[in-house]
Amino acid sequence: MDTNPKVKAIIFDMDGTLLDTIADITFAMNKSLTAMQLPTFTVDDYKGFVGSGLSELVKQVLPKTHQNKKQIQELSDLFWKHYDICWADNTRPFPGILYLIKTCVSRKIKVAILSNKPHFFTKRMIRYYFRGNLINNSKNPFGVYSGEQEKKPAKPDPTVAFELLERLKTKPEETMFIGDMDIDILTAKNAGMIAVGATWGYGSKEELEKAGADIIYDNPIQLASLLDSKPNCL
C-alpha cells in the first residue's frame, strides 16, 4: 500500500474516532444495569465492548444467565432512555479532530461518516458536534453519512461503505476509511479502501495492526499534516 496515496475522500468512524463518547455510554449503561440489579463496568471495560453497535454491547454486559430476549430488550430500552438524556454531557470531539476536518475542507477532500450507532442518533450527533461554525465553514461538511439501519448490514460488511462511495463519487483506492477498532479496518479492507488506524480512540495499536491497517496515526494532527503538506494526496 502506498503510504502517500492520492486521497479524494475520507470516511470516518464516529465513536472513538471523531467523538470521545465513552463516558456517556458508560454512565447510561451502568445506570441501566443498576436498575436491573446487575453488575456494572468501568470505562476501560466499555472501551473493549463498544464498536459493533448496541445489540453487541448489550450482549457483552449482560450475564450469560440474563441473555434471553426479554432481558436484552429491557436493557436496550433502559439504555436509550438514559442515553437520550446524557449523550452530550461529556462527549466531545477528540483533540485535533476539528483541525483535521478544517484541513479536509480547505483541501477539498470530501468527508463522510459510517457508524454502527443507529442512524437517527448518528444524524443527531453530527448536527450537534460538527455544525459549520465549529470549523469555520458555512455548513456542516458531513452531508454524507450512515448509521446502523434495519435491513442493512453493519460494519465490517462493506455494503453501506460502497453506498457512501457512490454518494461521494470517489473510488475505493482514493478513499481513506479511518477508525479506532479492528472492525473499521476490516470494513476498509472489505471495501478496497485505504485502511487507517486511529490509536487515539478505544482500540490498541496491536489490534489495528493485526486487522491489517495500512497506516496508523497516534493523533489527528499527524494525518492533517500529511494532507496539508503532500500535493500528491490530492
Backbone hydrogen bonds, N-H to C=O, Kabsch-Sander energy under -0.5 kcal/mol:
donor,donor_aa,acceptor,acceptor_aa,energy
7,V,5,P,-0.7
7,V,233,C,-2.4
8,K,6,K,-0.6
8,K,174,E,-3.1
9,A,174,E,-1.4
10,I,110,K,-2.6
11,I,176,M,-3.4
12,F,10,I,-0.5
12,F,112,A,-3.0
13,D,178,I,-2.4
16,G,19,L,-3.1
17,T,14,M,-1.7
18,L,14,M,-1.7
19,L,14,M,-2.5
20,D,92,R,-3.2
21,T,19,L,-1.2
25,I,21,T,-2.0
26,T,22,I,-2.6
27,F,23,A,-2.3
28,A,24,D,-2.3
29,M,25,I,-2.5
30,N,26,T,-2.6
31,K,27,F,-2.2
32,S,28,A,-1.6
33,L,29,M,-2.7
34,T,30,N,-2.5
35,A,31,K,-1.7
36,M,32,S,-1.1
37,Q,34,T,-1.7
38,L,33,L,-2.7
46,Y,42,T,-2.1
47,K,43,V,-1.7
48,G,44,D,-0.8
48,G,45,D,-1.2
49,F,45,D,-0.7
49,F,46,Y,-0.7
50,V,46,Y,-2.3
57,L,53,G,-1.9
58,V,54,L,-3.0
59,K,55,S,-1.6
60,Q,56,E,-1.7
61,V,57,L,-1.8
62,L,58,V,-2.1
66,H,63,P,-2.5
67,Q,64,K,-1.1
68,N,66,H,-0.8
72,I,68,N,-2.4
73,Q,69,K,-2.1
74,E,70,K,-2.2
75,L,71,Q,-2.4
76,S,72,I,-2.1
77,D,73,Q,-2.6
78,L,74,E,-2.3
79,F,75,L,-2.6
80,W,76,S,-2.1
81,K,77,D,-2.0
82,H,78,L,-2.2
83,Y,79,F,-3.5
84,D,80,W,-2.0
85,I,82,H,-1.1
86,C,82,H,-1.9
87,W,83,Y,-1.8
89,D,86,C,-2.2
90,N,86,C,-0.5
92,R,20,D,-0.9
94,F,18,L,-1.9
97,I,94,F,-2.3
100,L,96,G,-2.1
101,I,97,I,-2.6
102,K,98,L,-2.4
103,T,99,Y,-2.3
104,C,100,L,-2.3
105,V,101,I,-2.6
106,S,102,K,-2.6
107,R,103,T,-2.0
108,K,105,V,-1.2
109,I,104,C,-3.2
110,K,8,K,-2.2
110,K,108,K,-0.6
112,A,10,I,-1.9
113,I,144,V,-1.2
114,L,12,F,-2.5
115,S,146,S,-2.6
119,H,148,E,-2.3
121,F,118,P,-0.5
122,T,118,P,-2.4
123,K,119,H,-2.5
124,R,120,F,-1.7
125,M,121,F,-2.4
126,I,122,T,-2.3
127,R,123,K,-2.2
128,Y,124,R,-1.6
129,Y,125,M,-2.7
130,F,126,I,-2.1
134,L,131,R,-1.9
135,I,131,R,-0.5
135,I,132,G,-1.4
136,N,133,N,-0.8
137,N,132,G,-2.8
143,G,141,P,-1.6
144,V,111,V,-0.5
145,Y,143,G,-0.5
146,S,113,I,-1.8
148,E,117,K,-3.1
152,K,149,Q,-1.7
157,D,154,A,-1.9
162,F,158,P,-2.6
163,E,159,T,-1.5
164,L,160,V,-2.3
165,L,161,A,-2.2
166,E,162,F,-2.0
167,R,163,E,-1.9
168,L,164,L,-2.4
169,K,165,L,-1.3
170,T,165,L,-1.7
174,E,171,K,-1.4
175,T,172,P,-1.8
176,M,9,A,-2.4
177,F,194,I,-3.0
178,I,11,I,-2.6
178,I,176,M,-0.5
179,G,196,V,-2.2
184,D,181,M,-1.0
185,I,181,M,-1.5
186,L,182,D,-2.6
187,T,183,I,-1.6
188,A,184,D,-2.3
189,K,185,I,-2.6
190,N,186,L,-2.7
191,A,187,T,-1.5
192,G,188,A,-0.6
192,G,189,K,-1.0
193,M,188,A,-2.6
194,I,172,P,-0.6
194,I,175,T,-2.5
195,A,193,M,-0.6
196,V,177,F,-2.8
196,V,194,I,-0.7
197,G,195,A,-0.5
197,G,215,I,-3.0
198,A,179,G,-2.0
199,T,197,G,-0.6
199,T,217,Y,-2.5
201,G,198,A,-1.2
203,G,180,D,-0.6
208,L,204,S,-2.0
209,E,205,K,-2.7
210,K,206,E,-2.6
211,A,207,E,-1.7
212,G,208,L,-0.7
212,G,209,E,-1.0
213,A,208,L,-2.1
214,D,195,A,-2.0
215,I,195,A,-1.7
217,Y,197,G,-2.7
222,Q,219,N,-1.0
223,L,219,N,-0.8
224,A,220,P,-2.5
225,S,221,I,-2.7
226,L,222,Q,-1.6
227,L,223,L,-2.4
228,D,224,A,-2.0
229,S,225,S,-1.3
229,S,226,L,-0.6
230,K,226,L,-1.6
233,C,230,K,-2.2
234,L,231,P,-1.7
